[in-house]
Amino acid sequence: MATDSGLSHVQQILAGLKKTGEGAMLHAFIARGLRKFGNTGIEGAFLAFADKLLERYLANPDSDPATRMRVKVIQQRLRPYLEEFPPAAPAVEAVSDAAPVVTQAPLAAQAPEPQAQEDPAQELPAADVSPPATVSAAGRELDELIFETLAALKAPDSNEEFAELKQQLQRGIEELLDEHHYLTETLAHTRGELATAQAYRQQLDAALAKAREHSLTDWLTGLLNRTAFLRQLDAEIGRARRYGFALSLALLDIDNLQDINTRYGQDAGNTVLSTYAREVLAEFRSYDLVARYGGDEFAVLLPNTQHDGATRAVDKAQKRVAGIYLQLNGENVPLPSFSSVLTLYTHGEAPAALLKRADEALSHAKQRGPAQTVVALPPG
């Protein structure tokens, strides 16, 4: 007989069955068995009944998977109580009168055998092997209760108790469906947030790539900007030093661009710059480096090119300008010409010195009038 505390612990363990519909049904049958055995304590027969009923449930392949998992956990938690209060021994048939009766010899007549281990079972009369009548009755009562329980599980809907258990099962199923619906919605929401995050990341990647591109290109003309040109100038000077190649530099300044801005507006000036980039500077070779050097200035690096070759390339660009007209505010306006300067890199010269000499020569060319080309050869 277990204490009231043991009864409370077992009831708490079995209460875990109520979390599912079929589990609630099993719990109701076990509770009815507890009432049958008595609520004042727990005997091994009741624990055996509960354990056997749970085992029968697990043996059914059609049982609810969620309830099966709870049943397995509950069986593990009941195991210490089953070991503490073993179930009643099953009823056995009475020993036949014809069976030989083993009697115990007087102690004085027994020869002591200290090396032999006596069997405690041989000390009992044969009649003591049979279980008491109360134990046999408990075993039969346990079998009857399990039989009634299994029969009730198959009872028709007319049974009020079974109908109530079916309602509990239905409510349990509805709860599981609600939980499944909630989890489905949560998963869908999470997937939506993940898709949004991925799209946002793609936008950031695209913006970063565009920012990197713009950091090296001019937003209006699409040509390299001044920063990129200066980097490339260092690289080309390095190659010229290593291999002894010639390197020419041309600076082009559009004539009277400010007059275009004043008369036709800033958009007209932007049109002139983009037309230069698209139509005029495209006359240079594909491996020549063209960049927007300033507001109305362009720079061109001509690798492995001497003075004569650079001069021909600049003249070709100037002739291309003469054949282009723009529609500005309804007027057919010729594309402005440009002034330019040509110079050669001299080995050992710093990039800053090369650019300074070209800038100074370009100022002199602008003073001489439009469409002028000045050659600024290195000293010596």
ABEGO torsion letter per residue (X at the ends): XBBAAAAAAAAAAAAAAAABAAAAAAAAAAAAAAAAAEAABBBAAAAAAAAAAAAAAAABAABBAAAAAAAAAAAAAAAAAAAABBBBBBBBBBBBAABBBBBBBBAAABBBBAABBBBAAAABBAAAABBBAAAAAAAAAAAAAAAAAAAAAABBAABAAAAAAAAAAAAAAAAAAAAAAAAAAAAAAAAAAAAAAAAAAAAAAAAAAAAAAAAABBAAAGBBBAAAAAAAAAAAAAAAAAAGBBBBBBBBBBBGAAAAAAAAEAAAAAAAAAAAAAAAAAABBAABBBBBABAABBBBBBBGBBAAAAAAAAAAAAAAAAABBBBBGGBBBBBBBBBBBBBBBBBGBBAAAAAAAAAAAAAAAAAAEBGBBBBBBBBX
